[in-house]
Amino acid sequence: AALGILATTPAAATDEQRPALDVLDGITIAEDQPMDDYDRDDYAPNGWIDATGNGCTTREDILARDLNDDTLAVDGCTVEYGETTGAYSAEQIEHVQGSSEVDIEHVVAVGQAERNGAHAWDEETRHQFYQDPENLIAVSASENQAKSDQDVTGYMPPNQGAACEFVAAKIYVKDKYDLAMNPDEHALITDVLEDPECEDTPAAPAQAIYTSDWDTNPTAGGDTSNTDTPDLAGILDDTNPLILVGIAALAVIVILALVISPSLRRSLTRGAKRSARRSARRTVRSALRG
């Protein structure tokens, strides 16, 4: 990045960081507070400011940090152009100064913080929270608007590959600022992190959604035109009829079991969702780290 923009050390998970599940145990569970006196301007009366003393606003610092280095065009403190794969959408997004597809998003939204304890903060803490790079990430404007000030019960990234780091960043920020979680939010985050794919995810700042060690999938985004496809018709022609009868009978038994046993049905549904999340993570990780 050009002179002036903050040179930010990537906030990837380190050995010192605790598993998000362990940190979650220390988060207070409490019902949301009313927002009768909420005013977003109390958190940022002057919008984005130079909170680090480097001469650039927090917004420009986060753009320079999260957009791909090889696409950046920077003039002093102004990021004029840059591209990245949006962590929430897993789609390519483009920043053009004055007409951007990129927003700077608070992972724990300002309104959510207000409901979870920030209503009692002093002015300095509110300003610090708004400008805190550990709670900020560059995402697509459409996803930032879709999320708004909702917690995870109202919004999870459509990119399932970011689910683990997204909820882990929520935990990191709430622990840092001693913010509560309502019971439904706590239950859903627990469910996400108890998935084998997420259980070892550390509580880490927002940028870890981009800088974690993503698994790579050699075929992600690649040419699949030469992929060998099994000849199902030939397989069926060559299969012993008795085997086919057995398969059909097993299918009937499974269907009946699902109808009779709600618990089995729920278990299989959870398994399918976990498999889908794992598949999504493998598919998008190489793109997010590209």
Secondary structure, 3 states (H helix, E strand, C coil): CCCCCCCCCCCCCCCCCCEHHHHHCCCCECCCCCCCCCCHHHCCCCCCCCCCCCCCCHHHHHHHHHCCHHHCEEECCEEEEEEEECCCCCCEEEEECCCCCEEEEECCCHHHHHHCCHHHCCHHHHHHHHHCHHHEEEEEHHHHHHHCCCCCCCCCCCCHHHHHHHHHHHHHHHHHCCCCECHHHHHHHHHHHCCCCCCCCECCCCCHHHHCCCCCCCCCCCCCCCCCCCCHHHHHHCCCHHHHHHHHHHHHHHHHHHHHCHHHHHHHHHHHHHHHHHHHHHHHHHHHCC
